Amino acid sequence: MATLTVRLPDDKHERLKALASHKKISVNKLMEELSTQALAEFDSEVRFRALASLGETKRGLDILDKIDAHFAS
C-alpha cells in the first residue's frame, strides 16, 4: 500500500473531515472512496470513447446511462 501526501487549503481539509465524520468513516477511507469514484468515472469515459471510436454508439450510450444511474442514487 502506498502513502500519498496531499496539500489542501485548511478550509477544504476541515470540510472533508466533517464529511468523513458525517459518514462515520476516517478521512483516509473517504479519500479512498472518492478516488475509487473518480477512477470509475475515468474508466467509463475511456470505455465509452473506445466504443465510440468503433462506431458502437448503442453500447456507448448504454454505458453513459449506467453512469447517470450510478450518480443519481
C-alpha positions as CSV (number, residue, x, y, z in Angstrom):
1,M,0.0,0.0,0.0
2,A,1.3,3.5,-0.9
3,T,1.2,6.7,1.2
4,L,0.2,9.9,-0.5
5,T,0.6,13.4,0.9
6,V,-1.9,16.0,-0.4
7,R,-1.7,19.7,0.3
8,L,-5.2,21.2,0.7
9,P,-6.4,24.6,1.9
10,D,-7.3,24.4,5.6
11,D,-11.0,25.1,5.0
12,K,-11.2,22.2,2.5
13,H,-9.5,19.9,4.9
14,E,-12.0,20.8,7.6
15,R,-14.9,20.2,5.3
16,L,-13.5,16.8,4.3
17,K,-13.1,15.9,8.0
18,A,-16.7,17.0,8.6
19,L,-17.9,14.9,5.6
20,A,-16.0,11.8,6.8
21,S,-17.4,12.3,10.3
22,H,-20.9,12.6,8.9
23,K,-20.4,9.3,7.0
24,K,-18.8,7.8,10.2
25,I,-15.6,6.9,8.4
26,S,-12.0,8.2,8.5
27,V,-10.7,10.9,6.2
28,N,-8.4,8.2,4.8
29,K,-11.4,6.0,3.9
30,L,-13.2,8.9,2.5
31,M,-10.3,9.7,0.2
32,E,-10.1,6.1,-0.9
33,E,-13.9,6.1,-1.7
34,L,-13.5,9.4,-3.6
35,S,-10.6,8.1,-5.6
36,T,-12.4,4.9,-6.5
37,Q,-15.3,7.0,-7.7
38,A,-13.0,9.2,-9.8
39,L,-11.3,6.2,-11.3
40,A,-14.7,4.6,-12.1
41,E,-15.7,7.7,-14.0
42,F,-12.4,7.8,-15.9
43,D,-12.7,4.1,-16.8
44,S,-16.2,4.6,-18.0
45,E,-15.1,7.5,-20.2
46,V,-12.3,5.5,-21.6
47,R,-14.6,2.6,-22.4
48,F,-17.1,5.0,-24.0
49,R,-14.5,6.6,-26.2
50,A,-13.2,3.2,-27.3
51,L,-16.6,2.0,-28.2
52,A,-17.5,5.3,-29.9
53,S,-14.3,5.0,-32.0
54,L,-15.5,1.6,-33.1
55,G,-18.9,3.0,-34.1
56,E,-20.8,1.1,-31.4
57,T,-23.0,4.1,-30.4
58,K,-25.6,2.0,-28.7
59,R,-23.1,0.4,-26.3
60,G,-21.5,3.7,-25.6
61,L,-24.9,5.3,-24.8
62,D,-25.7,2.3,-22.5
63,I,-22.5,3.0,-20.5
64,L,-23.5,6.7,-20.2
65,D,-26.9,5.6,-18.9
66,K,-25.2,3.4,-16.3
67,I,-23.1,6.3,-15.2
68,D,-26.1,8.6,-14.9
69,A,-28.0,5.9,-12.9
70,H,-25.0,5.4,-10.5
71,F,-24.7,9.1,-9.7
72,A,-28.4,9.7,-9.5
73,S,-28.7,7.4,-6.5
